Amino acid sequence: MDKKYTVNYCSGSTGFGWSKQYDRLDEFEDFVDEMRREYTARVVVWDETLQGFVFWKDCLSYDPSIDLLHAPLRDMRTTTRKSKGAAYVYR
């Protein structure tokens, strides 16, 4: 059975990479936080429940194009990955 999250990593400088599956955020979130500061790292996190990417950072960049893991109003228990009160904050 597939796990909830799939993390893909690739080093832009060496081309080495891997893909691993995890059940919980706390199993890989520290790794993703470390790779945010790595200019040559490519990290992608797929959420099987959401059927979409929750994190996407290309190599040769410091800024992720998708970052639901670091969002201040996130709630990874919901289907939208946003807290229930988030709709009222943005109005």
C-alpha atoms as a printed R data frame, in Angstrom:
   type eleno elety resid chain resno       x      y       z
1  ATOM     1    CA   MET     A     1   0.000  0.000   0.000
2  ATOM     2    CA   ASP     A     2   1.242  3.468  -0.848
3  ATOM     3    CA   LYS     A     3   2.110  5.814   1.938
4  ATOM     4    CA   LYS     A     4   0.688  9.313   2.290
5  ATOM     5    CA   TYR     A     5   3.671 11.396   1.071
6  ATOM     6    CA   THR     A     6   6.327 10.802  -1.587
7  ATOM     7    CA   VAL     A     7   9.514 12.873  -1.395
8  ATOM     8    CA   ASN     A     8  11.734 13.159  -4.478
9  ATOM     9    CA   TYR     A     9  15.218 14.611  -4.072
10 ATOM    10    CA   CYS     A    10  17.867 15.361  -6.680
11 ATOM    11    CA   SER     A    11  21.229 17.066  -6.311
12 ATOM    12    CA   GLY     A    12  21.730 19.454  -9.202
13 ATOM    13    CA   SER     A    13  25.509 19.350  -8.892
14 ATOM    14    CA   THR     A    14  25.917 15.551  -8.998
15 ATOM    15    CA   GLY     A    15  22.662 14.306 -10.509
16 ATOM    16    CA   PHE     A    16  22.238 11.861  -7.612
17 ATOM    17    CA   GLY     A    17  18.680 11.472  -6.425
18 ATOM    18    CA   TRP     A    18  16.177  9.276  -4.661
19 ATOM    19    CA   SER     A    19  12.479  8.868  -3.976
20 ATOM    20    CA   LYS     A    20  11.031  7.728  -0.628
21 ATOM    21    CA   GLN     A    21   7.539  7.370   0.770
22 ATOM    22    CA   TYR     A    22   6.442  8.455   4.241
23 ATOM    23    CA   ASP     A    23   3.326  8.220   6.386
24 ATOM    24    CA   ARG     A    24   3.781 11.379   8.454
25 ATOM    25    CA   LEU     A    25   5.121 14.904   7.956
26 ATOM    26    CA   ASP     A    26   7.474 14.730  10.916
27 ATOM    27    CA   GLU     A    27   9.383 11.919   9.197
28 ATOM    28    CA   PHE     A    28  10.693 14.202   6.439
29 ATOM    29    CA   GLU     A    29   9.854 17.834   7.283
30 ATOM    30    CA   ASP     A    30  13.299 18.521   8.816
31 ATOM    31    CA   PHE     A    31  14.943 17.315   5.608
32 ATOM    32    CA   VAL     A    32  12.777 19.624   3.489
33 ATOM    33    CA   ASP     A    33  13.594 22.558   5.783
34 ATOM    34    CA   GLU     A    34  17.321 21.850   5.327
35 ATOM    35    CA   MET     A    35  17.006 21.643   1.551
36 ATOM    36    CA   ARG     A    36  15.231 25.027   1.373
37 ATOM    37    CA   ARG     A    37  18.647 26.635   1.835
38 ATOM    38    CA   GLU     A    38  20.444 24.402  -0.678
39 ATOM    39    CA   TYR     A    39  20.733 26.247  -3.974
40 ATOM    40    CA   THR     A    40  21.496 23.112  -6.021
41 ATOM    41    CA   ALA     A    41  18.855 20.805  -4.483
42 ATOM    42    CA   ARG     A    42  15.583 19.865  -6.159
43 ATOM    43    CA   VAL     A    43  12.912 18.643  -3.742
44 ATOM    44    CA   VAL     A    44   9.347 17.688  -4.610
45 ATOM    45    CA   VAL     A    45   6.712 16.380  -2.165
46 ATOM    46    CA   TRP     A    46   3.587 14.664  -3.484
47 ATOM    47    CA   ASP     A    47   0.543 14.285  -1.214
48 ATOM    48    CA   GLU     A    48  -1.353 11.122  -2.102
49 ATOM    49    CA   THR     A    49  -4.528 12.189  -0.258
50 ATOM    50    CA   LEU     A    50  -4.637 15.619  -1.882
51 ATOM    51    CA   GLN     A    51  -3.477 14.160  -5.224
52 ATOM    52    CA   GLY     A    52  -1.176 17.113  -5.709
53 ATOM    53    CA   PHE     A    53   2.171 18.621  -4.822
54 ATOM    54    CA   VAL     A    54   2.546 20.292  -1.441
55 ATOM    55    CA   PHE     A    55   6.166 21.346  -1.981
56 ATOM    56    CA   TRP     A    56   8.187 22.001  -5.133
57 ATOM    57    CA   LYS     A    57  11.649 23.567  -5.225
58 ATOM    58    CA   ASP     A    58  13.772 23.368  -8.346
59 ATOM    59    CA   CYS     A    59  17.541 23.308  -8.325
60 ATOM    60    CA   LEU     A    60  19.401 26.592  -8.855
61 ATOM    61    CA   SER     A    61  16.770 28.358  -6.797
62 ATOM    62    CA   TYR     A    62  16.200 29.242  -3.155
63 ATOM    63    CA   ASP     A    63  12.471 29.884  -3.496
64 ATOM    64    CA   PRO     A    64   9.989 27.006  -3.842
65 ATOM    65    CA   SER     A    65   7.260 27.479  -6.427
66 ATOM    66    CA   ILE     A    66   4.811 25.480  -4.256
67 ATOM    67    CA   ASP     A    67   5.110 25.541  -0.481
68 ATOM    68    CA   LEU     A    68   2.124 24.343   1.524
69 ATOM    69    CA   LEU     A    69   4.435 22.896   4.196
70 ATOM    70    CA   HIS     A    70   5.618 26.299   5.394
71 ATOM    71    CA   ALA     A    71   2.291 28.127   5.021
72 ATOM    72    CA   PRO     A    72   1.228 29.905   8.217
73 ATOM    73    CA   LEU     A    73  -2.415 28.771   7.930
74 ATOM    74    CA   ARG     A    74  -1.797 25.155   7.016
75 ATOM    75    CA   ASP     A    75  -3.670 22.232   8.479
76 ATOM    76    CA   MET     A    76  -2.467 19.007   6.893
77 ATOM    77    CA   ARG     A    77  -5.400 17.106   8.441
78 ATOM    78    CA   THR     A    78  -7.935 18.755   6.127
79 ATOM    79    CA   THR     A    79  -8.509 17.849   2.493
80 ATOM    80    CA   THR     A    80  -7.592 21.345   1.278
81 ATOM    81    CA   ARG     A    81  -4.503 21.519   3.549
82 ATOM    82    CA   LYS     A    82  -5.652 24.923   4.862
83 ATOM    83    CA   SER     A    83  -7.076 25.673   8.278
84 ATOM    84    CA   LYS     A    84 -10.825 26.117   8.479
85 ATOM    85    CA   GLY     A    85 -10.445 29.767   9.542
86 ATOM    86    CA   ALA     A    86  -8.146 30.589   6.595
87 ATOM    87    CA   ALA     A    87 -11.081 31.589   4.376
88 ATOM    88    CA   TYR     A    88 -12.053 34.335   6.784
89 ATOM    89    CA   VAL     A    89  -8.533 35.758   7.083
90 ATOM    90    CA   TYR     A    90  -8.189 36.533   3.379
91 ATOM    91    CA   ARG     A    91 -11.540 38.278   2.979
